[in-house]
Amino acid sequence: MRKLFLSISLFLIILEGLQAQRTSFRRNGLITQKPEITSLVTLAAGPAICLGEAGSSFQTTNGFHNYNIELGYKRSIADNLCVKATFEYGNYYGTDNNSHLSYRSFSNNANVFGLSARAEYSYLFGPRFRRVKLNSVYAFLGAGVFDSSNQFSGPNPHYMQDRMILEGNAFGAFIPYGIGYQRQINRQFYVGGEFSSQYAFSDYVDGAHSIHYSKSNDVLMGFKFTLAYSLF
């Protein structure tokens, strides 16, 4: 209940901030009024990686076997500005095998759920459909919360003592950011791709913290193929 209350409170603060930012952008001429509001339901999925304690590379995580799935709702507030709310799930596996830390014999599997809100600023180009250009490239920035559950194998008990801290569950905040491309293919459907990262304010997304080797927080990143459907 406490986590739910914190998540809802954070969402309300973010949405209020986005509304204030929209007013500021319009006052300074950075956005233009859109004559027709667009609301999209989005689905995105693709390979992902957790830059965490074990396997912070594609070679040691089997990166293309890890994945992230995202369901979202996006609403335009101007020609080149929209807001988006997302719910996502990711599975991240990492291992010390074939790395310089193989002597630790450690591996982990993290199941991560995330909830976030973000703003997207787009550059529109190409032919027009219903007075709107069909192609767009965009950058986004937002804020969200995550909840992860983790399973471990190892580490070597001789290494474990006073060197690694393990947490089966973790909850915290993150900042999503990235770039993407979207193409409108007809009146209702859009397709595209997106590179995204999520900087977590925690070193326990994957449930592990090495006292000697962890010098920064965990980062989730990957590429998603996107599909969107226009509600109206």
Backbone hydrogen bonds, N-H to C=O, Kabsch-Sander energy under -0.5 kcal/mol:
donor,donor_aa,acceptor,acceptor_aa,energy
5,F,1,M,-2.4
6,L,2,R,-2.3
7,S,3,K,-2.4
8,I,4,L,-2.5
9,S,5,F,-2.4
10,L,6,L,-2.3
11,F,7,S,-2.1
12,L,8,I,-2.2
13,I,9,S,-2.0
14,I,10,L,-2.5
15,L,11,F,-2.7
16,E,12,L,-2.0
17,G,13,I,-2.1
18,L,14,I,-2.5
19,Q,15,L,-1.9
20,A,16,E,-1.9
21,Q,17,G,-2.3
22,R,18,L,-2.3
23,T,19,Q,-1.8
24,S,20,A,-2.0
25,F,21,Q,-2.9
26,R,22,R,-2.5
27,R,23,T,-2.1
28,N,24,S,-1.6
29,G,26,R,-1.1
30,L,25,F,-2.4
31,I,25,F,-0.7
40,L,74,K,-3.3
41,V,229,Y,-2.5
42,T,40,L,-0.5
42,T,72,G,-2.4
43,L,227,L,-2.9
44,A,70,E,-2.4
45,A,225,F,-1.7
46,G,68,N,-1.6
48,A,63,G,-0.8
48,A,66,N,-0.7
49,I,221,M,-2.6
51,L,49,I,-0.6
51,L,219,V,-3.5
52,G,50,C,-1.8
57,S,55,G,-1.0
61,T,57,S,-0.9
62,N,58,F,-1.1
63,G,58,F,-1.2
65,H,62,N,-3.1
66,N,62,N,-0.7
66,N,63,G,-1.1
67,Y,91,N,-1.4
68,N,46,G,-2.1
69,I,89,Y,-3.1
70,E,44,A,-3.2
71,L,87,F,-3.0
72,G,42,T,-2.4
73,Y,85,A,-2.4
74,K,40,L,-2.9
75,R,83,V,-2.8
76,S,38,T,-2.6
77,I,81,L,-2.6
78,A,81,L,-1.4
79,D,32,T,-1.9
81,L,78,A,-0.8
82,C,120,E,-2.0
83,V,75,R,-2.4
84,K,118,R,-2.4
85,A,73,Y,-2.4
86,T,116,S,-2.6
87,F,71,L,-2.9
88,E,114,G,-2.4
89,Y,69,I,-2.6
90,G,112,V,-2.5
91,N,67,Y,-2.2
92,Y,110,A,-2.6
94,G,108,N,-2.4
95,T,60,T,-1.3
96,D,106,F,-2.5
99,S,96,D,-1.7
102,S,99,S,-1.5
104,R,101,L,-2.2
105,S,102,S,-1.3
107,S,153,S,-2.1
108,N,94,G,-2.5
109,N,151,Q,-2.4
110,A,92,Y,-3.3
111,N,149,S,-2.8
112,V,90,G,-2.8
112,V,110,A,-0.6
113,F,147,D,-2.7
114,G,88,E,-2.4
115,L,145,V,-2.5
116,S,86,T,-2.1
117,A,143,A,-2.4
118,R,84,K,-2.4
119,A,141,L,-2.4
120,E,82,C,-2.7
121,Y,139,A,-2.5
122,S,80,N,-2.2
122,S,120,E,-0.5
123,Y,137,V,-3.0
124,L,122,S,-0.5
125,F,135,N,-2.3
129,F,132,V,-3.2
132,V,129,F,-1.6
134,L,127,P,-3.1
135,N,125,F,-1.9
136,S,182,Q,-1.9
137,V,123,Y,-1.9
138,Y,180,G,-2.3
139,A,121,Y,-2.0
140,F,178,G,-2.2
141,L,119,A,-1.8
142,G,176,P,-1.8
143,A,117,A,-2.3
144,G,174,F,-2.1
145,V,115,L,-2.6
146,F,172,G,-2.7
147,D,113,F,-2.5
148,S,170,A,-2.8
149,S,111,N,-2.1
150,N,168,G,-2.9
151,Q,109,N,-2.1
153,S,107,S,-2.5
156,N,104,R,-3.5
159,Y,156,N,-1.8
160,M,156,N,-2.0
161,Q,157,P,-1.0
163,R,160,M,-2.1
164,M,160,M,-1.4
165,I,209,H,-2.9
167,E,207,G,-3.4
170,A,148,S,-2.1
172,G,146,F,-1.8
174,F,144,G,-2.3
175,I,199,Y,-2.4
177,Y,197,S,-2.4
178,G,140,F,-1.5
179,I,195,F,-1.8
180,G,138,Y,-2.3
181,Y,193,G,-2.6
182,Q,136,S,-2.7
183,R,191,V,-3.2
184,Q,134,L,-2.2
185,I,183,R,-0.6
185,I,189,F,-2.1
186,N,189,F,-1.3
190,Y,228,A,-2.2
191,V,183,R,-2.4
192,G,226,T,-1.7
193,G,181,Y,-1.7
194,E,224,K,-2.3
195,F,179,I,-2.4
196,S,194,E,-0.5
196,S,222,G,-2.3
197,S,177,Y,-2.7
198,Q,220,L,-2.9
199,Y,175,I,-2.4
200,A,198,Q,-0.7
200,A,218,D,-2.0
201,F,173,A,-2.8
202,S,200,A,-0.8
207,G,204,Y,-0.9
209,H,165,I,-2.3
211,I,163,R,-2.0
211,I,209,H,-0.6
212,H,163,R,-0.6
214,S,210,S,-2.0
215,K,213,Y,-0.9
218,D,202,S,-2.2
219,V,51,L,-1.1
220,L,198,Q,-2.2
221,M,49,I,-2.4
222,G,196,S,-2.1
223,F,47,P,-1.7
224,K,194,E,-2.6
225,F,45,A,-2.8
226,T,192,G,-2.4
227,L,43,L,-2.5
228,A,190,Y,-2.5
229,Y,41,V,-2.5
230,S,188,Q,-3.0
231,L,39,S,-2.9
232,F,39,S,-0.7
